[in-house]
Each structure stands twice: as structure tokens, then as C-alpha cells.
Amino acid sequence: MTKNSLGNILFGNACILTATIFWGVNYPFTKALIPDFMSSEGVAAFRVLGGCLLFWLSSFFIRTDKIEKQDFLKIIIGGALGLFGCIYLFVIALDYGSAIDIAIIMTLQPAFVMLIEVIFLHRRPDLTEYAGLAISFIGAALVILTDHTGTSHANNFLLGDFFAVCAGICFAIYLVILQKPTQKYKPISLLRWVFLFAALPGLFLVPDLPSMAIWDADKLVPWLEIAFIVLCPTFFAYLLVQPASKAIGSMLVALYQYLTPVVAALAAILMGVDHLRWGQVAAMLLIVSGMLLTNYGKKRLKN
């Protein structure tokens, strides 16, 4: 292994590990804001509008690609339905449910991508992929059906888990629709348009902003939390994925997502917004095992 290749590997792993930490910490930070300081609509509005502003400001300082006309329909659907739908439903899920539960359920995104490809793109997985999918959904069912007694900071676990599943499906739609444009354009070139079309439905959430308690908060912590949410998991994390994929490959990058619930669980426990249950640990292991089996089947099918 050459020094240069070792440097690329370390750089790629550092990029995706940083993004994973940002996404994991995002769960308890968002949970801590809702509903004491902000409504779920308020957090969603801050994320899509703030992300849009940051990506467009950044695009003025770097050379960007020109988006081809035939790709705009995909970008509009990916932004308005995929990205906005995911962020909005994700925040609502955290309002009702457990931060750790939501983090575990969101790791099902590859399973939803596979189902969309089977239903709409007529892809034919092998039995190994179906087996992995079944194991992952058993893990998700375990998250939803296990006893939540003694867990605080949540008022309707089933509703929270339902919205988390819907958020995962929206992001799977985003990934499928924007798969080719993602490979074609530089991150900021594409994401500034994706976030613009996510911000348009986000404008309907703006009337809720003046009534939020955060404006009257006498503490700095809530403002630091919302600043982190807009800057790190919304802006920087998206920018880190593409260089990581180029350095270490998309397969390894995809595997890092299974660390997200681990980071979320540790952060949630340290912040006191959630408690870890053995059922969640078992569910996490089932989902990760199922997705690894699915990835193995997909790789074997390609070969």
C-alpha cells in the first residue's frame, strides 16, 4: 500500500465517520429542542431553509456544474418529496417517539431502497437479499413491539415509529431518484438545487416560527443546538459523503450508517433524553445483520 493510498483511506474514513457522528448526535439534539423550545415544524423549517441558504452561499465561492434540463424533474421530486418529506417526518417522529428507536428504524433506508427498486424498477434480488430484508424487518418490528415501560421523553411510541418509517421511505425515494444526478454533479452544484426545492414547501412552516419558545429562551444552549443541527448534520454531513465515497467506495460508506444508532444512543443517554433497552440492542443487531446479508447478496449477484 502506498503512502498516498493510505492517506486516501484515512481521509475517506475520517470524512464518513465525522458525518456519522453528526447524524447520530442530531437525534438527541433535536429531541432536546422539541417541544420545550421549538415545534417540530419549526425545526424542519430551520433545517431546510438554513440548509438552502448555506448551500447557495457556498456556491458563490466555488466553481459549480451546470445542471442539465432533463435532470431538473428528478431534482424537484427528490427535493420536495424526498428530502423535505424525510426531514419533516423525521422531526415529527422525534416529537412523538424515542430518539434511539428512531435512529434504529432509520437504518432501514437500504431496505426501502431495495423495495422501491423491486416494485418500480423491476429489479430481481436473489434469495439472500430477501432473507436479509426479512431479518431487518423483524428487527424493526422488535423496536416497535417491545415494552417501552420506564422510557421517558416520548408520548406516543407507535406514532413516532410510524413517522420514522415514513421518513425512511422518503429518503429512500430521494436516493433512488437522485442516484444518477449524484454521480454526475459536484455536491454543492446538486445540493443547492435539491435544498431549494425542499425549502419551497418549507415556506409553509414559516408562520409557526414566531410563536416558538426559543425566542424567549434565556439560555444559550437551545440556540447552540439548532445551530449545530443546521450546520453539521444538514450542511457539512452531506458534503462529506461524496469525497468519502470516492476515497473508500460506496459500500464501506454505506456500512458506516449502522454506527449512527450507536452514536445516537450514547449521545441520548449522556444528554438524559432517552434510555437504552435490551430490546433496542437486539433490534439493532438484527437490522445490521439483515442489511449486511442483503449487501452480500447484492455483491454476489453483481459478480
VMD Tcl script that draws the C-alpha trace (Angstrom):
set ca {
  {0.00 0.00 0.00}
  {1.45 3.37 -0.96}
  {1.54 6.36 1.30}
  {-0.89 8.18 -0.98}
  {-3.44 5.35 -0.94}
  {-3.16 5.08 2.85}
  {-3.78 8.82 3.08}
  {-6.88 8.49 0.87}
  {-8.22 5.65 3.00}
  {-7.69 7.59 6.23}
  {-9.23 10.72 4.69}
  {-12.29 8.82 3.41}
  {-12.87 7.10 6.74}
  {-12.43 10.38 8.61}
  {-15.00 12.08 6.36}
  {-17.71 9.46 6.74}
  {-17.01 8.94 10.46}
  {-17.45 12.68 11.04}
  {-20.72 12.65 9.07}
  {-21.91 9.62 11.05}
  {-21.19 11.37 14.36}
  {-23.06 14.47 13.16}
  {-26.10 12.38 12.15}
  {-26.03 10.40 15.39}
  {-25.83 13.46 17.67}
  {-28.60 15.08 15.63}
  {-31.19 12.72 17.17}
  {-30.87 13.73 20.84}
  {-30.18 17.38 19.96}
  {-33.44 17.59 18.00}
  {-35.26 15.66 20.73}
  {-33.97 18.10 23.35}
  {-35.44 21.06 21.46}
  {-38.94 19.61 20.94}
  {-41.37 20.69 22.32}
  {-39.88 22.84 25.11}
  {-38.12 25.33 22.83}
  {-39.31 24.61 19.28}
  {-42.13 22.84 17.50}
  {-41.36 20.03 15.06}
  {-42.47 22.35 12.23}
  {-40.03 24.99 13.46}
  {-37.04 22.62 13.49}
  {-37.94 21.34 9.99}
  {-38.21 24.92 8.69}
  {-34.83 25.86 10.17}
  {-33.19 22.81 8.59}
  {-34.49 23.13 5.03}
  {-34.33 26.93 4.87}
  {-30.99 27.14 6.67}
  {-29.54 24.34 4.54}
  {-30.74 26.05 1.37}
  {-29.14 29.34 2.42}
  {-25.81 27.70 3.30}
  {-25.56 25.71 0.06}
  {-26.39 28.73 -2.12}
  {-23.93 30.96 -0.25}
  {-21.23 28.30 -0.63}
  {-21.92 28.00 -4.37}
  {-20.82 31.62 -4.88}
  {-17.27 30.77 -3.75}
  {-16.60 27.63 -5.80}
  {-16.96 26.59 -9.40}
  {-20.27 24.78 -9.92}
  {-21.64 22.49 -12.60}
  {-24.49 23.48 -14.87}
  {-27.50 21.26 -14.26}
  {-28.92 19.72 -17.44}
  {-32.62 20.42 -18.10}
  {-33.63 16.76 -18.15}
  {-32.36 16.34 -14.57}
  {-34.49 19.10 -13.03}
  {-37.64 16.98 -12.72}
  {-35.68 14.43 -10.67}
  {-34.20 17.22 -8.55}
  {-37.63 18.77 -7.92}
  {-39.16 15.45 -6.84}
  {-36.07 14.49 -4.86}
  {-36.03 17.82 -3.02}
  {-39.76 18.47 -2.46}
  {-40.84 14.87 -1.75}
  {-37.67 13.01 -0.79}
  {-35.61 15.49 1.22}
  {-38.33 17.74 2.63}
  {-40.57 14.75 3.36}
  {-37.73 12.97 5.17}
  {-36.69 15.97 7.30}
  {-40.28 16.94 8.18}
  {-41.44 13.42 9.07}
  {-38.18 12.69 10.89}
  {-38.65 15.67 13.21}
  {-42.30 14.75 13.84}
  {-41.17 11.20 14.66}
  {-38.75 12.56 17.27}
  {-41.55 14.70 18.74}
  {-43.62 11.58 19.48}
  {-41.11 8.77 19.91}
  {-37.78 7.66 21.34}
  {-34.59 9.10 19.85}
  {-32.90 5.67 19.97}
  {-35.91 3.93 18.40}
  {-35.99 6.44 15.56}
  {-32.23 6.09 14.96}
  {-32.56 2.30 14.70}
  {-35.55 2.44 12.34}
  {-33.80 4.94 10.06}
  {-31.09 2.35 9.34}
  {-33.75 0.55 7.27}
  {-33.27 3.02 4.39}
  {-31.30 0.49 2.25}
  {-34.18 -1.96 2.69}
  {-36.66 0.66 1.47}
  {-34.38 1.45 -1.48}
  {-34.37 -2.22 -2.40}
  {-38.17 -2.45 -2.18}
  {-38.60 0.64 -4.39}
  {-36.21 -0.84 -6.96}
  {-38.11 -4.15 -6.91}
  {-41.56 -2.53 -7.25}
  {-40.85 0.33 -9.67}
  {-37.57 -0.58 -11.42}
  {-38.32 -4.33 -11.63}
  {-35.00 -5.36 -10.10}
  {-34.80 -9.06 -9.21}
  {-32.90 -9.69 -5.95}
  {-31.71 -13.18 -5.06}
  {-32.89 -15.20 -2.04}
  {-30.01 -13.95 0.11}
  {-31.16 -10.37 -0.31}
  {-34.76 -11.30 0.54}
  {-33.56 -13.17 3.63}
  {-31.58 -10.13 4.77}
  {-34.59 -7.92 4.17}
  {-36.81 -10.21 6.26}
  {-34.31 -10.24 9.15}
  {-34.08 -6.43 9.09}
  {-37.85 -6.02 9.21}
  {-38.01 -8.45 12.14}
  {-35.57 -6.12 13.89}
  {-37.78 -3.12 13.09}
  {-40.83 -4.98 14.42}
  {-38.90 -5.69 17.62}
  {-38.25 -1.96 18.06}
  {-41.94 -1.17 17.64}
  {-43.44 -4.02 19.67}
  {-41.10 -4.28 22.67}
  {-42.11 -2.86 26.03}
  {-41.33 0.85 26.42}
  {-42.06 0.99 30.14}
  {-39.75 3.33 32.00}
  {-38.71 5.27 28.92}
  {-39.39 8.98 29.28}
  {-39.38 11.94 26.87}
  {-41.87 10.31 24.48}
  {-45.67 10.42 24.43}
  {-46.64 8.07 21.59}
  {-44.04 5.48 20.61}
  {-46.12 3.78 17.92}
  {-46.86 7.07 16.16}
  {-43.21 8.11 16.41}
  {-42.07 4.79 14.92}
  {-44.66 5.11 12.13}
  {-43.43 8.57 11.14}
  {-39.82 7.28 11.27}
  {-40.72 4.54 8.77}
  {-42.36 7.16 6.53}
  {-39.25 9.38 6.80}
  {-37.06 6.43 5.83}
  {-39.24 5.73 2.78}
  {-39.00 9.39 1.71}
  {-35.22 9.34 1.95}
  {-35.13 6.06 0.01}
  {-37.12 7.81 -2.75}
  {-34.57 10.64 -2.62}
  {-31.68 8.19 -3.02}
  {-33.29 6.29 -5.91}
  {-34.42 9.36 -7.87}
  {-31.16 11.26 -7.47}
  {-28.80 8.31 -7.91}
  {-27.62 9.33 -11.40}
  {-27.52 13.12 -10.81}
  {-25.46 12.48 -7.64}
  {-22.82 10.72 -9.73}
  {-22.91 13.41 -12.43}
  {-22.59 16.67 -10.46}
  {-20.42 18.10 -7.70}
  {-22.09 18.03 -4.23}
  {-22.80 21.76 -3.87}
  {-23.85 22.06 -7.52}
  {-26.59 19.50 -6.95}
  {-27.47 20.08 -3.30}
  {-28.13 23.82 -3.69}
  {-30.96 22.96 -6.09}
  {-32.20 19.98 -4.07}
  {-32.41 22.14 -0.94}
  {-34.06 24.97 -2.88}
  {-36.93 22.68 -3.88}
  {-37.04 21.29 -0.32}
  {-37.20 24.85 1.03}
  {-40.25 25.78 -1.09}
  {-42.69 23.51 0.82}
  {-40.73 24.51 3.93}
  {-42.02 28.07 3.48}
  {-45.45 26.84 4.60}
  {-43.91 26.13 8.02}
  {-42.58 29.68 8.47}
  {-45.79 31.12 10.06}
  {-45.17 28.80 13.02}
  {-41.73 30.28 13.74}
  {-42.68 33.49 15.65}
  {-44.65 31.52 18.26}
  {-41.72 29.28 19.26}
  {-40.46 29.46 22.84}
  {-36.81 29.63 21.72}
  {-37.15 33.37 21.04}
  {-37.85 33.93 24.76}
  {-35.24 31.46 26.00}
  {-32.70 32.97 28.40}
  {-30.25 30.11 27.76}
  {-27.64 29.82 25.03}
  {-27.87 26.00 24.81}
  {-31.03 25.78 22.62}
  {-29.52 28.19 20.10}
  {-26.28 26.21 20.01}
  {-28.30 23.04 19.42}
  {-30.26 24.49 16.48}
  {-27.03 25.98 15.05}
  {-25.42 22.53 15.24}
  {-28.45 20.89 13.57}
  {-28.39 23.33 10.64}
  {-24.61 23.40 10.18}
  {-23.44 19.84 10.87}
  {-25.99 17.10 10.01}
  {-27.78 19.31 7.45}
  {-24.86 21.01 5.67}
  {-21.43 19.52 6.42}
  {-22.51 15.86 6.61}
  {-24.00 15.94 3.10}
  {-20.77 17.46 1.75}
  {-18.60 14.79 3.38}
  {-20.35 11.79 1.82}
  {-19.15 12.23 -1.78}
  {-15.39 12.60 -1.05}
  {-15.69 9.65 1.32}
  {-17.30 7.54 -1.40}
  {-14.52 8.43 -3.85}
  {-11.80 7.59 -1.32}
  {-13.07 4.33 0.18}
  {-16.02 3.26 -2.01}
  {-19.78 3.49 -1.57}
  {-20.05 0.04 0.06}
  {-17.89 0.97 3.04}
  {-19.58 4.36 3.28}
  {-22.97 2.61 3.45}
  {-21.77 0.37 6.28}
  {-20.97 3.40 8.43}
  {-24.67 4.23 8.71}
  {-25.05 1.31 11.11}
  {-22.90 3.24 13.60}
  {-25.46 6.06 13.63}
  {-27.82 4.46 16.21}
  {-24.79 3.65 18.40}
  {-23.72 7.31 18.37}
  {-27.36 8.40 18.85}
  {-27.80 6.05 21.82}
  {-24.61 7.21 23.55}
  {-25.44 10.89 22.99}
  {-29.08 10.44 24.09}
  {-28.05 8.67 27.30}
  {-25.39 11.28 28.12}
  {-27.89 14.09 27.50}
  {-30.59 12.33 29.52}
  {-33.20 12.39 26.75}
  {-33.54 8.60 26.41}
  {-32.68 5.23 27.97}
  {-31.26 2.18 26.24}
  {-33.31 -1.05 26.41}
  {-32.15 -4.59 25.67}
  {-34.87 -4.86 23.04}
  {-33.29 -1.96 21.17}
  {-29.87 -3.64 21.25}
  {-31.34 -6.89 19.87}
  {-33.26 -4.98 17.18}
  {-30.14 -3.06 16.18}
  {-28.16 -6.30 15.79}
  {-30.95 -7.88 13.71}
  {-31.24 -4.90 11.36}
  {-27.47 -4.62 10.88}
  {-27.16 -8.39 10.31}
  {-30.01 -8.31 7.80}
  {-28.56 -5.39 5.87}
  {-25.09 -6.96 5.79}
  {-26.66 -10.15 4.41}
  {-28.55 -8.09 1.82}
  {-25.35 -6.29 0.78}
  {-23.58 -9.64 0.49}
  {-26.35 -10.97 -1.75}
  {-26.26 -7.84 -3.91}
  {-22.48 -8.08 -4.30}
  {-22.68 -11.79 -5.17}
  {-25.39 -11.10 -7.76}
  {-23.19 -8.49 -9.47}
  {-20.32 -10.94 -9.63}
}
mol new
graphics top color blue
foreach p $ca { graphics top sphere $p radius 0.5 }
foreach p [lrange $ca 0 end-1] q [lrange $ca 1 end] { graphics top cylinder $p $q radius 0.2 }
display resetview
